[in-house]
Amino acid sequence: MPPRARRVRRVLLNPFVVISVVVLLITAGWFIYTGRLGSFAQARPGANLLPALFPAVAGPVATPGPAPSAGSSVAPSGAWTAAHSGGAKTSLNLVPGQMGAQALKLDVTDYVSGDVTLTSPRVDLIPGTTYLFKVFTTTESDFRLLARKYHKDGSATLEQLRNPVERPGTTAFTVSDAFNSGDSVTAVEYVFRFASAGSARVEGAYLEAAADVQLPPPAVDGPNMVPNPGFAGTDPNQPASWSPYSSGTSTVESGRGEDGRGSFLWTRIGNYQNGEAKWQYQPVPVTQDRYFRFGAAYKAEREVDVVAEFELVGGGRTFRNLETVPPAGEWTTISEAFQVPAGAVNAMVTLVAHGNGSTAVRNFSLTDITKPGPLRWNQPMVSITFDDGWQSVYDRALPLLAKHGFRSTQYVNASSIETPDFITGAEVQQLHQAGHEIAAHAYQHVDLTSVGADRLDEELRRSEDALAAAGLPTDDLAPPYGRTDAQVDWYAAQYFKIMRGTDDGINTRQNINPHDLKVLYVTDATTTETLKEALAETARSNGWLILVYHQIAAPDSSGTQKNTIAGDRSTITSDVLATQLQLIDDSGIQVQPVARAFEQLQGP
């Protein structure tokens, strides 16, 4: 039998591949129709609560009542609207989309300051109902997704959602939200916030009542530790327990204001050269490893840093930038969680401005959400993971892992086994027998957030079935591209117990989410110092560091992305990997595959 025929026969008889042939035949038509996205995400027939996309009419329009605000479009019922709070020009038009229908294109030109927003139509809600919002987006610049919720008492809140800041590009990707309306939320609309020139497109937007979404657990309630959060005080410009702070070279004004929502604090910076300005409260006592949730509302003409400041025992301070939020033309609610570092005795979280412009803040809260029981695990841990099942990992990484006695987690797409550039079924079995964990990376390498619920369930079910059929059952999933949302989480929970996420960081007993494990993605830009510091912090906090690798090139390789799924500089050379594995070995931290590490850390 010719070699090529033998290889084809081996591929077709491989238990990993037999199922994939059927899947490929079934989905081939969808690939052609949807530009290789398969059954793309969309509402169930008749369930979409959003009307078809159309833009508001730009320019002056005769309408009763007050005139629209500057920078806004006139919005007939059901229209999407564009607006800006500072210096910018915007236009909104219908254009061909990537999903087979029309898209809305927002063009931002002559951007100077403030935020630019694209807002969906307002949708009335049914009390006590769970909803899923999803939309495909293509953008040239970063943005934030926000939800404006209207409440039964007539008030409205604008909340920044936890969607990651997406990388600009030419391919449509999804952003989404899921929530329960409870007994107070009566309507909702979604807001895209930009702070630069460029263009963005949205298409395929839908909002539907949905049961197949996994909502986060209710926020832990507790006393607000921020002193005088209502800014009361006899001095109009100096509320008790609060004080303005500035440094550097600039002109800074500050004070307390009032509006229909109550008191707020403001800061205005002019003639800025360097330094910062903020309002700060009297620091509150804290202890190492306790876990807190910070909340606030802000308006700002420039981006603002959300900074946790810690006073250390014996003097000194350490700072942690929790997030940088964009300019906001209206009051926006933000929330961040953090763990107290070693040696800290007092803490405060402030919103810090750098540069000319005004910032206003209110509704500060600091809540202790520490889990009951031990504050930390009794040891640190490292897991070394590889995505996609590349042949280069088997050829180049495994000998280096064996030199140190390390066992890795290999996240494989079952449909890729026995295909060019990927490992064979026999090699998968050898990995398993050598103590490496074989885990799921979905059945095919597809963005699970971008496909319909039927395809999503199929991808996860077939992945689990294929691994189990090969004698490699697993409860561990890493979604392709690291893309997940509330609907992916729900379906993943039907088949897997733990799921690797994409948020940078170190898992601790306080912050761990079994369906959103924090990671450190290793690329060709990851420095030795970056890994050393991550290992040091893991040791200091008795945390769990999960490293994510992709292809491993030869030492003399230029690091090109040929045949790489990720295409994000994720290929490193074997000599770089050897140096990094030596650093891990030198740290003395135990190395375990993901599932084993999770089980060991969750033990008594």
C-alpha positions as CSV (number, residue, x, y, z in Angstrom):
1,M,0.0,0.0,0.0
2,P,1.5,3.4,-0.9
3,P,2.6,5.6,2.0
4,R,-0.1,8.2,1.2
5,A,-2.8,5.6,1.2
6,R,-1.5,4.1,4.5
7,R,-1.7,7.6,6.1
8,V,-5.2,8.2,4.8
9,R,-6.3,4.8,6.2
10,R,-4.6,5.6,9.5
11,V,-6.5,8.9,9.7
12,L,-9.9,7.4,8.9
13,L,-9.5,4.6,11.5
14,N,-8.3,6.9,14.3
15,P,-11.1,7.0,17.0
16,F,-10.5,10.8,17.3
17,V,-11.1,11.4,13.6
18,V,-14.0,9.1,12.7
19,I,-16.5,11.4,14.3
20,S,-14.9,14.5,12.8
21,V,-15.5,13.3,9.3
22,V,-19.2,13.1,9.9
23,V,-19.1,16.5,11.6
24,L,-17.3,18.1,8.7
25,L,-19.8,16.7,6.2
26,I,-22.7,18.0,8.2
27,T,-21.3,21.5,8.7
28,A,-19.7,22.0,5.3
29,G,-22.8,23.7,4.0
30,W,-22.8,26.1,6.9
31,F,-19.1,26.9,6.5
32,I,-19.8,27.9,2.9
33,Y,-22.9,30.0,3.8
34,T,-21.5,31.8,6.7
35,G,-17.9,32.4,5.7
36,R,-16.6,29.4,7.8
37,L,-18.3,30.5,11.0
38,G,-20.8,27.6,10.9
39,S,-24.2,28.0,12.6
40,F,-23.6,31.6,13.7
41,A,-25.0,32.9,17.0
42,Q,-28.5,34.3,16.6
43,A,-31.8,34.5,18.5
44,R,-34.3,31.7,18.3
45,P,-37.0,32.3,15.6
46,G,-39.3,35.1,16.8
47,A,-37.4,35.6,20.0
48,N,-35.3,38.7,19.2
49,L,-36.5,41.7,21.2
50,L,-34.4,44.1,19.3
51,P,-35.7,45.6,16.0
52,A,-33.8,45.4,12.7
53,L,-30.7,47.6,12.6
54,F,-31.3,51.1,11.5
55,P,-29.6,54.4,12.5
56,A,-31.1,57.5,13.9
57,V,-31.5,60.5,11.6
58,A,-28.5,62.8,11.9
59,G,-28.9,66.6,11.9
60,P,-31.8,68.9,12.9
61,V,-35.2,67.3,12.9
62,A,-38.5,69.0,13.8
63,T,-39.7,67.3,17.0
64,P,-41.9,68.4,19.9
65,G,-40.3,68.9,23.3
66,P,-36.8,69.9,24.3
67,A,-34.1,70.0,21.7
68,P,-31.6,67.1,21.6
69,S,-28.3,67.6,23.3
70,A,-25.2,68.6,21.4
71,G,-23.5,65.8,19.6
72,S,-26.6,63.6,19.6
73,S,-28.7,62.3,16.8
74,V,-32.5,62.4,16.8
75,A,-33.7,58.9,17.7
76,P,-37.0,57.6,16.5
77,S,-38.3,54.6,18.4
78,G,-36.2,51.5,17.6
79,A,-33.2,53.3,16.2
80,W,-29.5,53.0,17.2
81,T,-28.0,56.4,18.1
82,A,-24.5,57.9,18.1
83,A,-23.4,60.7,20.4
84,H,-20.3,62.3,21.8
85,S,-19.5,64.2,25.0
86,G,-16.4,66.1,23.8
87,G,-14.7,67.1,20.6
88,A,-15.4,64.6,17.8
89,K,-17.5,64.1,14.6
90,T,-19.6,61.0,14.1
91,S,-21.7,59.5,11.3
92,L,-23.8,56.3,11.4
93,N,-24.8,54.4,8.2
94,L,-26.0,51.0,7.1
95,V,-23.4,49.0,5.2
96,P,-23.0,45.3,4.1
97,G,-22.1,43.0,7.0
98,Q,-20.0,39.9,7.4
99,M,-22.9,37.8,8.7
100,G,-25.0,37.9,5.5
101,A,-27.1,41.0,6.4
102,Q,-26.6,44.7,6.9
103,A,-24.4,46.2,9.6
104,L,-24.3,49.6,11.3
105,K,-21.1,51.5,10.7
106,L,-20.0,54.2,13.1
107,D,-17.3,56.5,11.8
108,V,-15.5,58.7,14.3
109,T,-13.4,61.6,12.9
110,D,-11.6,64.6,14.3
111,Y,-11.6,63.1,17.7
112,V,-10.2,65.4,20.4
113,S,-11.6,64.5,23.8
114,G,-14.5,62.8,25.7
115,D,-16.3,59.6,24.8
116,V,-18.2,58.6,21.7
117,T,-21.2,56.2,22.2
118,L,-23.3,54.0,20.0
119,T,-26.5,53.0,21.8
120,S,-29.0,50.3,21.0
121,P,-32.8,50.8,21.2
122,R,-34.5,50.6,24.6
123,V,-36.2,47.3,25.3
124,D,-38.9,46.7,27.9
125,L,-38.4,43.7,30.1
126,I,-40.5,41.1,32.0
127,P,-39.9,40.9,35.8
128,G,-37.9,37.9,37.0
129,T,-36.7,36.9,33.6
130,T,-33.1,36.0,32.4
131,Y,-32.0,37.6,29.2
132,L,-29.0,37.1,26.8
133,F,-27.7,40.0,24.6
134,K,-25.2,39.3,21.9
135,V,-23.8,41.3,18.9
136,F,-21.1,40.8,16.4
137,T,-18.6,43.7,16.2
138,T,-15.8,44.8,13.9
139,T,-13.7,47.7,15.2
140,E,-10.6,49.7,14.5
141,S,-10.2,50.8,18.1
142,D,-10.8,49.6,21.6
143,F,-14.2,50.0,23.2
144,R,-16.2,49.2,26.3
145,L,-19.6,47.6,26.4
146,L,-22.1,49.0,29.0
147,A,-25.7,48.3,30.0
148,R,-28.1,51.1,30.8
149,K,-30.8,49.7,33.0
150,Y,-34.1,51.4,33.8
151,H,-35.6,50.8,37.2
152,K,-39.1,50.6,38.6
153,D,-38.5,53.8,40.7
154,G,-37.8,55.8,37.6
155,S,-34.0,55.9,37.9
156,A,-31.5,54.6,35.4
157,T,-27.9,53.3,35.9
158,L,-25.2,52.8,33.4
159,E,-22.8,49.9,34.2
160,Q,-19.6,49.0,32.6
161,L,-19.7,45.3,31.8
162,R,-16.9,42.7,32.3
163,N,-16.3,42.0,28.6
164,P,-12.6,42.1,27.8
165,V,-11.2,44.9,25.8
166,E,-11.1,43.4,22.3
167,R,-8.2,43.7,19.9
168,P,-9.1,45.7,16.8
169,G,-9.2,43.8,13.6
170,T,-11.1,43.0,10.4
171,T,-13.0,39.9,11.6
172,A,-16.3,40.2,13.4
173,F,-16.3,38.9,17.0
174,T,-19.0,38.8,19.7
175,V,-19.6,40.8,22.8
176,S,-22.4,39.8,25.1
177,D,-24.2,40.2,28.4
178,A,-26.6,38.1,30.5
179,F,-28.7,39.2,33.5
180,N,-31.9,38.6,35.3
181,S,-34.3,41.5,35.5
182,G,-35.4,40.7,39.0
183,D,-38.2,42.8,40.4
184,S,-36.8,46.2,39.7
185,V,-35.3,46.4,36.2
186,T,-38.0,47.4,33.7
187,A,-36.0,48.1,30.5
188,V,-32.4,48.0,29.1
189,E,-30.3,49.4,26.3
190,Y,-26.7,48.7,25.5
191,V,-23.9,51.2,24.9
192,F,-20.6,50.9,23.0
193,R,-18.1,53.5,24.3
194,F,-15.1,54.6,22.2
195,A,-12.4,57.2,23.0
196,S,-10.5,57.6,19.7
197,A,-10.9,58.1,16.0
198,G,-11.8,55.2,13.8
199,S,-14.7,53.1,12.7
200,A,-16.7,50.3,14.1
201,R,-19.5,48.0,12.8
202,V,-22.2,46.1,14.7
203,E,-24.4,43.4,13.2
204,G,-26.5,40.4,14.2
205,A,-27.6,42.1,17.4
206,Y,-30.2,40.2,19.5
207,L,-31.7,40.3,23.0
208,E,-33.8,37.3,24.0
209,A,-35.2,35.6,27.1
210,A,-32.9,32.6,27.6
211,A,-32.6,29.8,30.2
212,D,-29.3,28.4,28.8
213,V,-27.0,31.1,30.3
214,Q,-24.9,30.8,33.5
215,L,-25.2,34.0,35.6
216,P,-22.5,34.8,38.2
217,P,-23.5,34.2,41.8
218,P,-25.2,37.2,43.6
219,A,-22.7,39.7,44.9
220,V,-21.8,39.2,48.5
221,D,-23.4,42.0,50.6
222,G,-21.8,43.6,53.6
223,P,-21.1,46.9,55.3
224,N,-19.5,49.7,53.2
225,M,-16.0,50.3,54.7
226,V,-15.5,53.7,52.9
227,P,-15.9,56.4,55.5
228,N,-18.6,59.1,54.8
229,P,-19.6,57.7,51.3
230,G,-22.3,60.4,51.0
231,F,-19.6,63.2,51.4
232,A,-21.4,64.9,54.3
233,G,-19.6,67.8,56.1
234,T,-19.9,71.3,57.3
235,D,-17.4,72.7,54.8
236,P,-19.0,72.6,51.3
237,N,-15.6,71.8,49.7
238,Q,-14.2,69.5,52.4
239,P,-16.4,66.5,53.3
240,A,-15.4,64.7,56.5
241,S,-12.8,62.0,56.1
242,W,-12.1,63.1,52.5
243,S,-9.4,65.3,51.1
244,P,-8.2,66.4,47.6
245,Y,-4.7,65.3,46.6
246,S,-2.4,66.4,43.8
247,S,1.2,66.1,42.8
248,G,3.4,67.3,40.0
249,T,3.2,70.4,37.8
250,S,-0.3,71.5,36.9
251,T,-3.2,73.8,38.0
252,V,-5.7,71.8,40.1
253,E,-9.1,72.8,41.4
254,S,-11.5,70.6,43.4
255,G,-14.7,70.7,45.3
256,R,-18.1,69.1,46.1
257,G,-21.1,69.4,43.9
258,E,-24.8,68.5,44.0
259,D,-27.3,67.2,41.4
260,G,-30.5,65.3,41.4
261,R,-28.7,62.2,42.6
262,G,-27.0,63.8,45.6
263,S,-23.4,64.9,46.3
264,F,-20.4,64.2,44.2
265,L,-16.7,65.3,44.3
266,W,-15.0,66.9,41.3
267,T,-11.4,67.7,40.2
268,R,-10.3,69.9,37.3
269,I,-6.8,69.9,35.9
270,G,-5.3,72.6,33.7
271,N,-1.8,73.4,32.4
272,Y,-0.9,69.8,33.0
273,Q,2.8,68.8,32.7
274,N,3.1,65.9,35.0
275,G,1.7,64.3,38.2
276,E,-1.8,63.4,39.2
277,A,-5.0,64.6,41.0
278,K,-7.7,62.7,42.9
279,W,-10.0,62.7,46.0
280,Q,-9.0,60.3,48.7
281,Y,-10.6,59.1,51.9
282,Q,-9.1,58.1,55.2
283,P,-7.5,54.6,54.6
284,V,-9.3,51.7,56.2
285,P,-7.6,48.8,58.2
286,V,-7.0,45.6,56.2
287,T,-5.1,42.4,56.7
288,Q,-3.1,40.2,54.3
289,D,-5.0,38.0,51.8
290,R,-8.5,39.3,52.6
291,Y,-10.6,39.9,49.4
292,F,-12.5,43.1,48.7
293,R,-14.9,44.5,46.1
294,F,-14.6,48.2,45.2
295,G,-17.4,50.1,43.5
296,A,-17.8,53.7,42.3
297,A,-19.5,55.9,39.7
298,Y,-17.5,58.4,37.6
299,K,-17.7,61.0,34.8
300,A,-14.5,62.2,33.2
301,E,-13.2,64.0,30.1
302,R,-10.1,61.8,30.1
303,E,-9.3,58.3,31.0
304,V,-8.9,57.5,34.7
305,D,-6.9,55.0,36.6
306,V,-8.6,52.9,39.4
307,V,-5.8,52.5,41.9
308,A,-5.6,50.5,45.1
309,E,-3.1,52.0,47.5
310,F,-1.8,49.9,50.5
311,E,0.1,51.2,53.6
312,L,2.7,48.5,54.7
313,V,3.6,47.5,58.1
314,G,6.7,49.4,59.2
315,G,6.0,52.2,56.7
316,G,6.1,52.4,52.9
317,R,3.4,52.0,50.3
318,T,2.6,49.8,47.4
319,F,0.2,50.5,44.5
320,R,-1.9,48.3,42.2
321,N,-3.6,49.6,39.1
322,L,-6.9,47.7,39.1
323,E,-8.1,49.1,35.8
324,T,-7.9,52.1,33.5
325,V,-11.4,53.3,32.4
326,P,-12.1,55.5,29.4
327,P,-13.6,59.0,29.3
328,A,-17.3,59.0,30.3
329,G,-19.8,61.7,29.4
330,E,-22.4,60.4,31.9
331,W,-22.3,58.7,35.3
332,T,-20.9,55.2,34.9
333,T,-20.8,52.5,37.5
334,I,-17.6,50.4,37.7
335,S,-16.6,47.5,40.0
336,E,-13.3,45.8,40.7
337,A,-12.2,43.0,43.1
338,F,-8.7,42.8,44.7
339,Q,-6.8,40.8,47.3
340,V,-4.7,42.5,50.0
341,P,-1.0,41.9,49.4
342,A,1.5,40.7,52.0
343,G,2.4,43.2,54.7
344,A,-0.5,45.6,54.1
345,V,-2.2,47.2,57.1
346,N,-4.4,50.0,55.5
347,A,-5.9,50.4,52.1
348,M,-7.9,52.8,49.9
349,V,-9.0,52.8,46.3
350,T,-9.1,56.0,44.3
351,L,-9.8,57.3,40.8
352,V,-6.7,59.1,39.6
353,A,-6.6,61.6,36.8
354,H,-3.4,62.4,34.7
355,G,-3.9,65.3,32.3
356,N,-6.1,68.2,31.5
357,G,-9.8,67.9,32.1
358,S,-12.5,67.3,34.7
359,T,-13.3,64.2,36.7
360,A,-16.3,63.6,39.0
361,V,-16.8,60.7,41.4
362,R,-19.5,59.4,43.7
363,N,-21.0,56.2,45.2
364,F,-17.8,54.8,46.6
365,S,-18.0,51.4,48.3
366,L,-15.6,48.9,49.7
367,T,-17.0,45.5,50.8
368,D,-15.1,42.6,52.4
369,I,-16.1,39.5,50.3
370,T,-13.5,37.2,51.8
371,K,-14.5,33.5,51.5
372,P,-15.0,31.6,54.8
373,G,-12.3,29.3,55.9
374,P,-8.5,29.6,55.3
375,L,-7.4,32.8,53.6
376,R,-4.9,31.0,51.3
377,W,-3.9,27.6,50.1
378,N,-1.1,25.8,52.0
379,Q,1.3,25.8,49.0
380,P,1.9,27.5,45.6
381,M,1.4,25.6,42.4
382,V,2.3,26.0,38.7
383,S,0.6,24.3,35.7
384,I,2.2,24.3,32.2
385,T,-0.4,24.0,29.4
386,F,-0.2,23.8,25.6
387,D,-3.0,24.6,23.3
388,D,-4.1,22.9,20.0
389,G,-2.0,19.7,20.0
390,W,0.7,20.9,17.7
391,Q,3.3,18.4,16.5
392,S,6.1,20.9,17.4
393,V,5.1,20.6,21.1
394,Y,5.5,16.8,21.0
395,D,8.8,17.0,19.1
396,R,10.4,19.9,21.0
397,A,8.7,20.7,24.3
398,L,8.2,17.2,25.7
399,P,11.9,16.3,25.9
400,L,12.5,19.6,27.8
401,L,9.6,18.9,30.2
402,A,10.9,15.3,30.8
403,K,14.3,16.7,31.7
404,H,12.7,18.5,34.7
405,G,10.1,15.8,35.4
406,F,7.3,18.2,34.6
407,R,3.9,16.9,33.5
408,S,1.8,19.3,31.4
409,T,-1.8,19.7,30.3
410,Q,-2.4,19.3,26.5
411,Y,-5.6,20.9,25.3
412,V,-6.4,19.2,22.0
413,N,-9.1,19.6,19.3
414,A,-10.1,16.0,18.7
415,S,-10.8,16.7,15.0
416,S,-7.1,17.9,14.4
417,I,-5.5,14.6,15.5
418,E,-3.7,12.8,12.7
419,T,-3.9,15.9,10.4
420,P,-0.8,17.8,9.1
421,D,1.2,19.7,11.8
422,F,-0.7,18.1,14.7
423,I,0.0,15.1,16.9
424,T,-1.2,11.6,16.1
425,G,-3.5,9.4,18.1
426,A,-0.6,7.2,19.1
427,E,1.3,10.2,20.4
428,V,-1.7,11.3,22.4
429,Q,-1.7,8.0,24.1
430,Q,2.0,8.2,24.8
431,L,1.5,11.6,26.4
432,H,-1.2,10.2,28.6
433,Q,0.9,7.2,29.6
434,A,3.8,9.5,30.5
435,G,1.5,11.4,33.0
436,H,0.5,14.4,30.9
437,E,-3.1,15.4,31.1
438,I,-5.1,15.3,27.9
439,A,-7.9,17.9,28.1
440,A,-10.6,19.4,25.8
441,H,-10.1,22.4,23.5
442,A,-13.6,21.9,21.9
443,Y,-14.0,19.5,19.0
444,Q,-12.9,21.9,16.3
445,H,-11.0,25.1,16.8
446,V,-14.0,27.5,16.5
447,D,-14.9,30.6,18.5
448,L,-17.7,29.1,20.7
449,T,-19.2,32.5,21.4
450,S,-19.8,33.0,17.7
451,V,-21.8,29.9,16.9
452,G,-25.4,29.0,17.7
453,A,-26.5,27.0,20.7
454,D,-27.0,23.8,18.7
455,R,-23.4,24.0,17.3
456,L,-22.0,25.1,20.7
457,D,-23.5,22.0,22.4
458,E,-22.3,19.8,19.6
459,E,-18.7,21.1,19.9
460,L,-18.5,20.4,23.6
461,R,-20.4,17.1,23.6
462,R,-18.4,15.7,20.7
463,S,-15.1,16.8,22.3
464,E,-16.0,15.0,25.5
465,D,-17.2,11.9,23.7
466,A,-14.2,11.7,21.5
467,L,-11.7,11.8,24.4
468,A,-13.8,9.4,26.4
469,A,-13.9,7.0,23.4
470,A,-10.1,7.0,23.3
471,G,-9.9,6.2,27.0
472,L,-9.1,9.8,28.0
473,P,-12.1,11.2,29.9
474,T,-11.7,14.7,31.1
475,D,-13.5,17.4,33.1
476,D,-11.1,20.1,31.9
477,L,-11.8,22.6,29.0
478,A,-10.0,25.5,27.5
479,P,-12.2,27.3,24.9
480,P,-10.5,28.0,21.6
481,Y,-9.1,31.5,21.3
482,G,-10.0,31.8,25.1
483,R,-13.4,33.1,24.0
484,T,-16.3,32.5,26.3
485,D,-19.5,34.1,27.6
486,A,-22.5,33.3,29.8
487,Q,-24.0,30.9,27.2
488,V,-20.7,29.1,26.6
489,D,-20.3,28.8,30.4
490,W,-23.7,27.2,30.7
491,Y,-23.1,24.5,28.0
492,A,-19.5,23.9,29.2
493,A,-20.9,23.2,32.7
494,Q,-23.0,20.4,31.3
495,Y,-19.8,18.5,30.4
496,F,-16.8,19.9,32.3
497,K,-16.0,20.9,35.9
498,I,-13.2,23.4,35.2
499,M,-12.5,25.8,32.4
500,R,-9.5,27.9,31.7
501,G,-10.2,31.5,31.0
502,T,-8.2,34.4,29.5
503,D,-7.9,37.0,32.3
504,D,-4.2,37.7,33.2
505,G,-3.4,36.9,36.8
506,I,-2.6,34.3,39.4
507,N,-5.4,32.1,40.9
508,T,-5.7,32.3,44.7
509,R,-8.1,30.7,47.1
510,Q,-10.0,34.0,47.3
511,N,-10.3,34.8,43.6
512,I,-10.6,31.4,42.0
513,N,-13.5,30.8,39.6
514,P,-13.5,27.1,38.4
515,H,-15.0,28.2,35.1
516,D,-12.7,31.2,34.6
517,L,-9.2,30.2,35.7
518,K,-6.7,33.0,35.4
519,V,-3.6,32.5,33.1
520,L,-0.4,33.9,31.9
521,Y,-0.2,33.7,28.1
522,V,3.3,33.2,27.0
523,T,4.4,34.8,23.7
524,D,7.6,35.8,22.1
525,A,7.3,39.1,24.0
526,T,7.2,37.4,27.4
527,T,10.5,38.4,29.1
528,T,12.4,36.5,31.7
529,E,11.7,39.2,34.2
530,T,7.9,38.8,33.6
531,L,8.0,35.1,34.4
532,K,10.3,35.6,37.4
533,E,7.9,38.1,38.9
534,A,4.9,35.9,38.2
535,L,6.7,33.0,40.0
536,A,7.7,35.2,42.9
537,E,4.1,36.5,43.3
538,T,2.8,32.9,43.1
539,A,5.2,32.0,45.9
540,R,4.3,35.0,48.0
541,S,0.5,34.4,47.8
542,N,0.5,30.6,47.7
543,G,-1.2,31.0,44.4
544,W,-1.7,28.9,41.3
545,L,0.1,30.1,38.1
546,I,-1.2,28.6,34.8
547,L,1.1,29.2,31.9
548,V,-0.3,28.9,28.3
549,Y,1.9,27.9,25.4
550,H,1.3,27.2,21.7
551,Q,3.8,26.2,19.1
552,I,7.5,25.6,19.8
553,A,9.9,26.4,17.0
554,A,13.5,25.3,16.5
555,P,16.1,27.5,18.2
556,D,17.2,29.1,14.9
557,S,13.6,29.8,13.8
558,S,12.5,33.3,13.1
559,G,9.3,32.7,15.1
560,T,7.0,33.1,12.1
561,Q,3.4,32.2,12.5
562,K,3.2,29.7,9.7
563,N,0.3,27.2,10.3
564,T,-0.5,28.9,13.6
565,I,-4.2,29.1,14.6
566,A,-3.7,31.9,17.1
567,G,-1.6,34.1,14.9
568,D,-0.8,36.3,17.9
569,R,3.0,35.9,18.3
570,S,2.4,32.9,20.4
571,T,5.2,30.8,18.9
572,I,8.4,30.7,21.0
573,T,11.6,28.8,20.3
574,S,12.7,25.7,22.2
575,D,15.7,27.5,23.7
576,V,13.4,30.2,25.2
577,L,11.2,27.4,26.6
578,A,14.2,25.7,28.1
579,T,15.2,28.9,29.9
580,Q,11.6,29.3,31.2
581,L,11.3,25.7,32.4
582,Q,14.6,26.2,34.3
583,L,13.2,29.3,36.0
584,I,10.2,27.3,37.1
585,D,12.4,24.5,38.4
586,D,14.6,27.0,40.2
587,S,11.5,28.5,41.9
588,G,10.9,25.3,43.8
589,I,7.2,25.5,43.2
590,Q,5.4,22.2,42.6
591,V,4.3,21.6,38.9
592,Q,1.1,19.7,38.3
593,P,-1.3,19.4,35.3
594,V,-4.4,21.6,35.6
595,A,-7.0,19.0,36.8
596,R,-4.6,17.5,39.3
597,A,-3.6,20.9,40.6
598,F,-7.2,21.9,41.0
599,E,-8.1,18.8,42.9
600,Q,-5.0,19.1,45.1
601,L,-5.6,22.7,45.9
602,Q,-9.3,22.2,46.7
603,G,-8.5,19.4,49.2
604,P,-8.9,19.8,53.0
